[in-house]
Amino acid sequence: MTDAFVDFFLRNKFVILFYLAVVLFVFLNRKKFNFYFKIIALYRTNWGIKLMDKLAEKYREPIKLFGYISIGVGFIGMFFIVFVLIQSIYTLFTTPNAPPALTPILPGVHVPGVPESLFIPLVKGIIAIFIVAVIHEFSHGVVARAHNLTIKRTGIAIIGPFFAAFVEPDEKELKKRDDITNYSMVAAGPVSNIVTFFILFLLISFAVSPVINSIYSPSGISFSSITDDSPAANAGLQTDVTYTMINNQSVTSLADFLRAFENIKPNDVMSISNSENTYFVETGTNPDDNTRAYLGVNIYNRLAGDTTTSFKIVSWFTSLLSLIGILSLGIGIANLLPIGPLDGGKMLQQALHKIRGEKKGNKTLVHLSLFFLLVILLLLTPIFRETAKSIFGIS
């Protein structure tokens, strides 16, 4: 138990120091923060309010239209995430060793039980979450201002180990407005994140990647991560090493690798090589499809010249954009969950008040919130179990 505990903290020492520094910063500046439930710290400012006013004044009708469209998209997203959660519960109980359907967003932390491909680097993660949160909350605020609702304050929130942002509309004014105004302001936040994902996806796919590929030619494939105790790990394959041959076939790109891998079955022995070494890998069975082979790797293209400083800078910013896009989609959809404090919960509360009245509507929302919180806890049990193993050596 002691060895596992020490090993966990050594692997995450810089991240632990970072979060301790955040706690120390909040403690030293505690008079500037407002605290709720002892784990929520809010730093209130007026940042961004003038910009919201300018945009709302100049583009009032387009912003209102975005808010109205967000209502429909928001409810569709709510039904989608509910469907995904229910399906994930079914998978949890019917598919042994299925990958976790949910994972906490903890930059810099190698969360036990979560595939290494989902690891979020500390610096990129903090930057990406900040940008996603700013877009989310700014969208709430600018739609509110387009409807002439007062924004009292904006600010930064620290909720345990998580970072967030917030805007504070005048709640008294909000209660006097019609349902459509309320819906549009609430839905604008998560929908703006979903829109951000699609914008960045198109930008990277049709602008950034083609430019990079036109400058740097493919030279092989590498593995960004290798799952512990997987066929690839047991064969001695390494991350960030260039490989150019699969079963004696030349491989210069991910597409080449996938074509070569199509003909390989579970328990086949395949060779993966470069100019220096050849590795023989006995493939496993894909956990999602027992007819397909499994290596336990995440693959990316290697490009000639990708060790230069200029390429590393371009690659870093490209991966940051990718991370912003992925987190935008995940956080946007997650915020549409029908759980009390989330945007989806606020939208559902508004609808339930209309359908069942305020008292019965609130009661129904509490029951639904508790149900979905239980679902989330169940989906996180594989991670809790692996975390206990990693920290305390509990099997």
C-alpha positions in Angstrom: 0.0 0.0 0.0 2.8 2.4 1.0 4.7 1.8 -2.3 1.6 2.4 -4.4 0.8 5.6 -2.5 4.3 7.0 -2.9 4.5 6.0 -6.5 1.2 7.8 -7.3 2.4 11.0 -5.7 5.8 10.8 -7.3 4.2 10.5 -10.8 1.9 13.5 -10.1 4.3 15.6 -7.9 4.3 18.7 -10.2 0.5 18.6 -10.6 0.0 18.2 -6.8 2.4 21.2 -6.3 0.4 23.3 -8.8 -2.9 22.6 -7.1 -1.4 23.2 -3.7 -0.1 26.6 -5.0 -3.6 27.4 -6.2 -5.0 26.6 -2.7 -2.3 28.7 -1.1 -3.0 31.6 -3.5 -6.7 31.5 -2.6 -5.9 31.3 1.1 -3.6 34.3 1.0 -6.1 36.3 -1.0 -9.2 35.0 0.8 -10.6 38.5 1.6 -11.0 39.0 -2.2 -13.0 35.8 -2.6 -16.5 34.8 -1.7 -16.8 31.3 -0.4 -19.7 28.8 -0.6 -19.9 25.4 1.0 -16.2 25.8 1.8 -15.0 24.4 -1.5 -16.4 27.0 -3.9 -14.4 30.2 -4.2 -15.7 33.1 -6.4 -13.6 36.1 -7.5 -16.0 38.7 -8.7 -15.0 41.3 -11.3 -16.4 43.5 -14.1 -14.2 41.9 -16.8 -15.8 41.7 -20.2 -19.1 43.5 -19.4 -18.2 46.6 -21.5 -17.4 44.3 -24.5 -20.7 42.4 -24.0 -22.5 45.8 -24.1 -20.7 46.9 -27.3 -21.4 43.6 -29.1 -25.0 43.5 -27.9 -25.6 47.0 -29.1 -24.0 46.5 -32.5 -25.3 43.0 -33.3 -28.4 42.8 -31.2 -30.7 40.9 -33.6 -28.1 38.3 -34.8 -27.2 37.6 -31.1 -30.9 37.2 -30.2 -31.3 34.8 -33.1 -28.4 32.8 -31.9 -30.0 32.6 -28.5 -33.3 31.4 -30.0 -31.6 28.7 -32.1 -29.7 27.6 -29.0 -33.0 26.7 -27.3 -33.7 24.0 -29.8 -30.1 22.8 -30.0 -30.0 22.8 -26.2 -33.0 20.6 -25.7 -31.8 18.2 -28.5 -28.4 18.1 -26.7 -30.1 17.3 -23.4 -32.0 14.3 -24.9 -28.7 13.2 -26.5 -26.6 13.2 -23.3 -29.4 11.5 -21.4 -29.5 8.7 -24.1 -25.7 8.4 -23.9 -25.8 8.0 -20.1 -28.5 5.4 -20.2 -26.7 3.5 -22.9 -23.4 3.8 -20.9 -25.1 2.3 -17.9 -26.2 -0.7 -20.0 -22.6 -1.1 -21.3 -21.2 -0.9 -17.8 -23.1 -3.9 -16.7 -22.9 -6.0 -19.9 -19.4 -5.4 -21.2 -16.5 -6.4 -19.0 -13.5 -4.0 -19.0 -15.4 -1.4 -21.1 -13.5 1.9 -21.2 -15.1 4.6 -18.9 -17.9 6.6 -20.4 -17.0 9.6 -18.3 -13.8 11.0 -17.0 -13.1 14.0 -14.8 -11.2 16.9 -16.5 -8.1 17.2 -14.3 -5.2 18.8 -16.2 -1.9 17.2 -15.5 -3.4 14.2 -13.7 -3.0 10.7 -15.0 -6.4 9.5 -13.9 -6.3 5.8 -13.1 -8.6 3.7 -15.3 -8.7 6.3 -18.0 -6.9 5.6 -21.3 -3.6 7.4 -21.6 -4.9 9.0 -24.9 -7.3 11.0 -22.8 -4.6 12.5 -20.6 -4.7 16.3 -20.5 -1.4 18.1 -20.1 -1.3 20.6 -17.3 -0.4 23.9 -19.1 -2.5 23.1 -22.2 -5.3 21.9 -20.1 -5.5 25.0 -17.9 -5.3 27.3 -21.0 -8.0 25.3 -22.9 -10.4 25.1 -19.9 -10.0 28.9 -19.4 -10.8 29.6 -23.0 -13.8 27.2 -23.0 -15.1 28.7 -19.8 -14.7 32.3 -21.1 -16.6 31.5 -24.4 -19.3 29.8 -22.4 -19.9 32.5 -19.9 -19.4 35.3 -22.3 -22.1 33.8 -24.5 -24.5 33.8 -21.5 -23.7 37.4 -20.9 -23.8 38.8 -24.4 -27.2 37.1 -25.1 -28.5 38.6 -21.8 -27.3 42.1 -22.8 -29.0 41.7 -26.2 -32.2 41.3 -24.3 -31.3 44.3 -22.1 -30.8 42.2 -19.0 -28.3 43.6 -16.5 -25.1 41.7 -15.9 -24.1 42.6 -12.3 -20.7 40.9 -12.2 -18.4 38.4 -13.9 -15.6 36.4 -12.4 -13.5 33.3 -11.9 -14.6 30.3 -9.9 -12.5 27.6 -8.2 -14.6 24.6 -7.3 -12.4 22.1 -5.5 -9.7 21.1 -8.1 -11.8 22.5 -11.0 -11.6 25.9 -12.7 -14.6 27.8 -14.1 -15.9 31.3 -14.9 -19.3 32.9 -14.3 -21.5 35.8 -15.1 -24.2 37.1 -12.7 -27.3 38.4 -14.4 -29.8 40.4 -12.3 -32.1 37.5 -11.0 -34.9 39.9 -10.2 -35.0 41.2 -13.8 -34.6 37.6 -15.2 -37.7 36.4 -13.3 -39.8 39.1 -14.9 -38.8 38.1 -18.4 -40.7 35.6 -20.6 -39.6 32.0 -20.9 -38.0 32.4 -24.3 -35.6 35.0 -23.0 -34.7 32.8 -20.1 -34.2 29.7 -22.3 -32.1 31.6 -24.8 -29.7 33.1 -22.3 -29.2 29.8 -20.5 -28.8 27.7 -23.7 -26.4 30.1 -25.3 -23.5 29.0 -23.1 -23.3 25.3 -23.8 -24.4 25.8 -27.5 -21.6 28.3 -28.0 -19.2 25.6 -26.8 -20.6 23.1 -29.3 -20.3 25.7 -32.1 -16.7 26.3 -31.1 -16.0 22.6 -31.5 -17.3 22.5 -35.1 -15.5 25.7 -36.0 -12.2 24.4 -34.7 -12.8 21.0 -36.3 -13.3 22.6 -39.7 -10.3 25.0 -39.2 -7.9 22.1 -38.3 -9.3 19.7 -40.9 -9.4 22.1 -43.9 -6.8 24.8 -43.1 -4.2 23.9 -40.5 -3.6 20.2 -41.3 -3.4 20.7 -45.1 -0.8 23.5 -44.6 1.3 21.3 -42.3 1.1 18.3 -44.6 2.1 20.5 -47.6 5.3 21.6 -45.8 6.2 18.4 -44.0 6.0 15.0 -45.8 4.9 11.8 -44.0 7.8 9.6 -42.9 6.2 6.9 -40.8 4.0 6.4 -37.7 4.5 6.8 -34.0 2.5 6.0 -30.9 1.4 8.9 -28.7 0.5 6.5 -25.9 0.7 2.8 -25.1 -1.7 1.1 -22.7 0.0 -0.7 -19.8 0.1 -4.5 -20.1 -1.2 -4.3 -23.7 0.2 -6.4 -26.5 2.2 -3.3 -27.7 3.7 -2.7 -24.2 4.6 -6.4 -23.7 6.4 -6.4 -27.1 8.6 -3.5 -26.0 7.2 -0.8 -28.4 7.8 2.7 -27.3 6.1 6.1 -27.6 7.3 8.8 -30.0 9.6 6.4 -31.9 9.2 6.3 -35.7 8.1 3.0 -37.2 8.1 2.4 -41.0 7.3 -1.3 -41.6 4.3 -3.5 -40.7 4.8 -7.2 -41.6 7.5 -6.1 -44.1 5.1 -3.6 -45.8 6.3 0.0 -46.0 4.2 2.3 -43.8 4.6 6.1 -44.1 1.3 7.3 -42.7 -1.6 6.3 -40.4 -3.7 5.4 -43.5 -1.0 2.9 -44.6 -0.9 1.4 -41.1 -4.7 1.0 -41.0 -4.7 -0.7 -44.4 -2.0 -3.1 -43.2 -3.8 -3.8 -39.9 -7.1 -4.6 -41.5 -5.9 -8.1 -42.4 -4.5 -8.9 -38.9 -6.7 -11.0 -36.6 -6.7 -11.5 -32.8 -3.8 -13.6 -31.6 -1.8 -13.1 -34.8 1.9 -12.4 -34.5 2.8 -9.2 -36.5 6.1 -7.4 -36.9 6.5 -3.7 -36.4 9.9 -2.3 -37.4 12.1 0.7 -38.2 15.7 1.0 -39.4 17.0 0.0 -36.0 14.7 -2.7 -34.6 12.0 -5.2 -35.4 9.4 -6.0 -32.7 7.1 -9.1 -32.8 3.6 -8.4 -31.3 1.0 -11.0 -30.5 -2.2 -9.1 -30.9 -5.1 -9.2 -28.4 -8.8 -9.0 -28.9 -10.4 -5.6 -29.3 -12.7 -5.1 -26.3 -15.4 -3.5 -28.5 -15.3 -6.1 -31.3 -14.0 -9.6 -30.7 -13.3 -10.1 -34.4 -10.7 -7.3 -34.6 -7.1 -7.3 -33.4 -5.9 -5.1 -30.6 -2.6 -3.5 -29.9 -3.3 -0.9 -27.1 -1.8 2.1 -28.8 -2.8 5.6 -30.1 -1.2 6.4 -33.4 -0.1 9.6 -35.1 1.7 10.4 -38.3 5.4 11.2 -38.2 6.5 13.9 -40.6 9.9 14.6 -42.0 11.3 17.6 -40.1 9.0 17.2 -37.2 11.9 17.6 -34.7 12.6 21.2 -35.7 11.7 24.0 -33.3 9.3 25.7 -35.8 7.4 22.4 -36.2 7.2 21.8 -32.5 5.7 25.3 -32.0 3.1 24.8 -34.8 2.3 21.3 -33.4 1.9 22.7 -29.9 -0.6 25.3 -31.0 -2.4 22.8 -33.2 -2.8 20.4 -30.4 -4.0 23.2 -28.1 -6.7 24.1 -30.7 -7.7 20.4 -30.8 -7.9 20.2 -27.0 -10.0 23.4 -26.9 -12.3 21.8 -29.5 -12.6 18.5 -27.7 -13.2 20.1 -24.3 -15.7 22.6 -25.8 -17.8 19.7 -27.1 -17.5 17.7 -23.8 -18.2 20.6 -21.5 -20.9 22.0 -23.7 -22.8 18.6 -23.8 -22.1 17.9 -20.1 -23.6 21.3 -19.2 -26.9 20.2 -20.8 -27.4 17.4 -18.3 -30.7 17.8 -16.5 -29.1 18.4 -13.1 -30.1 21.3 -10.9 -27.2 23.8 -11.1 -26.2 23.0 -14.7 -27.6 24.8 -17.7 -29.6 21.8 -18.7 -31.1 21.7 -15.2 -32.1 25.4 -15.4 -33.7 24.8 -18.8 -35.6 21.8 -17.5 -36.6 23.7 -14.4 -38.2 26.4 -16.5 -40.1 23.8 -18.5 -41.3 21.9 -15.4 -42.5 25.2 -13.8 -44.7 25.7 -16.9 -45.9 22.1 -17.0 -46.3 21.2 -13.3 -46.2 24.5 -11.5 -43.3 25.9 -9.4 -43.5 23.6 -6.4 -44.1 20.3 -8.2 -41.7 21.3 -10.9 -38.9 21.9 -8.4 -39.6 18.6 -6.7 -39.5 16.7 -10.0 -36.2 18.4 -10.9 -34.7 17.4 -7.5 -35.6 13.7 -8.2 -34.2 13.8 -11.7 -31.0 15.5 -10.5 -30.5 12.9 -7.9 -31.2 10.1 -10.4 -28.6 11.4 -12.9 -26.1 12.1 -10.2 -26.4 8.4 -9.2 -26.0 7.4 -12.8 -22.8 9.5 -13.1 -21.4 8.0 -9.8 -22.1 4.5 -11.2 -20.3 5.3 -14.5 -17.3 6.6 -12.5 -17.0 3.5 -10.3 -14.3 1.9 -12.6 -12.2 5.1 -12.2 -12.8 5.0 -8.4 -11.8 1.4 -8.3 -8.6 1.9 -10.3 -7.8 5.0 -8.3 -8.0 3.0 -5.1 -5.7 0.4 -6.6 -3.2 3.1 -7.8 -3.0 5.1 -4.5 -3.6 2.5 -1.9 -2.7 -0.8 -3.7 -6.2 -2.1 -3.1 -7.1 -4.8 -5.6 
